[in-house]
């Protein structure tokens, strides 16, 4: 019997924590390594920049409208933005989208949420409800590596219980990391009793040095392997210069729109 490809959801506690950069990076790393991985951003509000970054990372395999069928102008929670435009997005609509893409037998499907994990996406539902429709999925949680990261991670862990087969954590470094960043990874691993906690180096939109991209690629590969609970899903090191260049090109488009 054929098995459906794995799904991983990318989420965070709130907006602007780096979910899209992580999503595009995961896709770019997988595709550079020869894996036919695609991504979805079912809902966007305040423009389609996030969906466009995901589009650039996956070689046009899916159209922008397939990646992001529900887009709203106002930068507020999708449920509010859609209501103000007179559009109703049901949970079933998004479930069907994910199922249709999944049925096309890609190696994996990465789904980025809008806003935070508990942000209302439609009338009476949020990302947790969507995740509940796909038992056995993986999750990547993006947390800013600064003061408060430990408490946020613990709250997110509680909110995700029973929803993901495996959860990986990415601490996204900021340009103004405080002293707590020195211990956040160790303490989050301890409090969550979880080894799948990685730190991403800070990268500005002007930074394109190969060593930074190489570090990102290694982290992304390790994280997605952990999230899929399959350490052989991707090699955890860069194999050759061609692979690195492919990743650089795709990831550059995501962080330099």
N, C-alpha and C positions, 0 to 999 in steps of 0.2 A: 504493500500500500504506500502511495506517495505521501510524504510528509510536507506540511506547509512550512515556508521559510520562517525563521524566527523574527519576532518584532521586539524592538527596544524603544521605550518612550524616554524622551529627554525632557526634564522638568526642573523646576527650582521653586523656591518659596515665593518669589515675586518676579517682576519684570526687570529687564536690564541687568541680569546677572551673568550673561554670556552664553545663554542657551543656543542661540543661532550659530555663533562661532564654533561651539562644541559640536552641534549637529552637522554643520558643513564640514568641519574637520574630520569627524568620524567617517562621513561618507567619502571624503577625498582620500583618507588613509586607506579605506577598504578598497576603493576603486583603483588606487595606485598599486595596490597589492594584487590586483587581478580579480577581486570579488565584485560581483554584479549587485551592489547594494544601492538602494534608492532611499530618498527621504520624502516625507510629507510634512506640511504645515497646514493642516486643514482649515484653520481659522486665523485671520490676520485683522487687526484693527489699527488704524493710523498709517496705512500704506502697506505695500507688499515687499518692502526691502528684505525682510527675513526670508520670504519665499523665493525671492530672486537669488539670494545667496545660496540657498539649497539647490536651486535650479542650476546655477553655475558649477556647483560641485559634482554634479552627476551627469555631465556630458549630454544633456538634452534627452535623456532616456524617457523622462516624463515631461509633459508640457507644463508650463506655469499654472495653467488652470487645473491640471490634474493634481499638482502639488498643493495648490491653494484654491479650492473651489469657492470658499466663503471669505470675501474680503470687504472690509468696511472702512469708511473714511476717517471716522473719529477715533482718536487714540484713547479709548476707554475700554473697559471690560467688553469682550465680544458679545455677551448677552445684552448689554446696554446699547452697544453700537448697532447691533442688528435690529433691536427693537425700535431705535430711533429712525432706522431706514425702512421700517415696515417689513422686515424679513424675519422669518422664524426658522432657526436651525435646530432640528431635532437630533437627539443622540443617535437615532437610527440612521440618519443621513450620513453621519461621519463614520459610523460602524460599517456601513455599506461601502463607503469609499475605501477604507482600509482593507476590507475583505476583497474588493475588486483588484486592488493593486497587489495584495498578497497572493492572489490566485494566479498571477502572471509568472510565478516561479522565479522571482529574484532570489539571490542568496540571502538577503535580509532586507527588512523595511525599518527605517528609523522614523519615528513620529515625534515631532516637536510640539509641545503644548504652547498655548498662548497665555502670557502672564504667568501667574504662579499656579502651583498644583491645585489650589482650592479656588482659583478665580472662576467665576461662573461663565461657562462657555455658551450656554443656552438656558432656556427656561427650565430650571430645576436640575441641571446636570453640570458636572465639571470633569476635569481630566481623570479623576479617580473612577468616575462612572464609565468612561471610555476604556480605561485599563481593565476594569472588571469584566468587560466583554471579551477580553483576550487573555484568558488564564494561561500562565506559563511564560508570559512575556518578561523581558528584562527591563530594567530602568537605569538611567544615568541621571543622577541628581547633581546639579551645578550650584555650588555655594561660593559666594565671594570669600576669599581668604583674608578675613579681617575680624575685628572684635565682634562677637556675636555669632560667629560661625558654628561654634559647638552647640549652643542652644538651638539655633535654626536646624542644624542637622538632626538633633534629637527629636524635635517636633516633626520634621519631615519623615523620619524613620517611623514614628508612631502612626503618621497619616498614611503611610504606604504599606503597613502590615497586612499581609494576606493578599496583596495586589500584584506583586512581582515575584517571579521565581528567584531572581537574583537582582540585587541593587548595587550599583557601583557609584562611587562618590568622586566628584571632581572639584577640588578647591581651586577656584579661578583667581590667580593673583591680580592685584590691582596696582595702579601706579603709585599708590600711597599706603602700601602695606604697613600696618602698625606692628608692635612687638608681639601681639598675640599670634601672628602668622608663623612665628618660630615654633610654636607648640600645637597649633590647631590640628595638624594631621595626626600626630601621636595621640592626642586626647580624643579626637573623634573615633579613631580606631579602637581606643580603649572603651569609651562609653557605648559605642554601637556594637562592640565585639565583632568587628568587621575588618578584614584585611584589604578590601577593595577600595582603598582611599588613595587617590593620586593628586599631586599638585601640578597645576599648569603654570608655566612661567608667564610673566606679564609680557605682552607683545603689543606694541603700539601700531597704529596704521602705517607708520613710516618704516617699521622694522621688517626687514626682509632677509636678514642674515640666515644663511643655510643652517647654522647651528641651532637657531631658535626653531626653525621649521622641523629640523631633525628631532629635537626634544619633543615638540608637539606630536609628531607622528608616532614616536615611541609610546607616549602617554595614551594617545587615542587608541592605538592598537591594543595596548594592554587593557584599557578600560572596556572596549567593546567585547574583547574576549571574555572578560570577567562578567559583563552584563549578560552575555549569551550563555554563561556557564559552560564555556567550551574553549579551553585554552589553545586548541588547535585551529580555531576559526581563522586566525591570522597569525603570521609570524610576528614576533615581538621585537624585531629589529629590522632596520632598513637593509634590503638585500643588495641593491645596486644603485648606481648614480641615476639611471633612467627612472627608477621608482621614486627617488627623491625629487627629481625634477617634475615628474607628474604631480606629486603631492604639492610641491611649491606653487605650481601654476594654478591648481584648483583652489588651494587655500588662500592664495593671494587675492583671488577674485572675491572670496567671502569677506575678507577683512579690509579690502580696498575697493569698495563698490564704485 
